[in-house]
Amino acid sequence: MMTPAQTTQRFVVHINAHDVAAIAALLTPDHRFIDSLGTQVQGREQLREGWRQYLRMVPDYRLEVEHVLADGAQVVLLGRAHGTYSPDGTLAAHNAWSTPAAWRARVQDSLIAEWQVYADNEPMRRCMQRAGAEG
């Protein structure tokens, strides 16, 4: 059995590998995802599809974790999120973004029961707006 910090770090490895099946395998059936705007999505299968779509839109998405803080079942990661907004599958340098970020995980029985993102979405929003203006 992994510690909550180990489970969370494995989750990040799967995110960075873009392995949607492995990401979903680490989620509880009633997993809850909360984005930086407070929007919530619940359920492993809904999140499997959400990750699949997000990783298609940001095909080089990567989390860079600098610090891990654990308190029982709660784990907080501090670092940066990076990626390139890609509406058509190409990685254009002008659509690349990076932002400071924090993630909070609640771990239950070596699975991620909740994943909350704290990040400024504005860099990606600018890329999306620019791509929309060009299209």
TARAUR-V655248 format. One line per field, one symbol per residue. ss: DSSP state (H for helix, E for strand, C for the rest). phi: phi as a letter, one per 40 degrees, with the letter a starting at -180 (. if undefined). A space follows every 50 residues. Layout:
ss: ???
phi: ???
This chain:
ss: CCCHHHHHHHHHHHHHHCCHHHHHHCEEEEEEEECCCCCEEECHHHHHHH HHHHHHHCCCCEEEEEEEEEECCEEEEEEEEEEECCCCCCCCHHHEEEEE EEEEEEEECCEEEEEEEEECCHHHHHHHHHHHHHC
phi: .ccdccdcccdcdccccfccccdcccccdbdbbbcccgcbbbhdcccdcc cdcccccbcbdabbcbabbbagccbbbbibbbibcbcbgcbcdcbcaaac abbbbbbbfgbccabbbbaccddcdcccccccccc
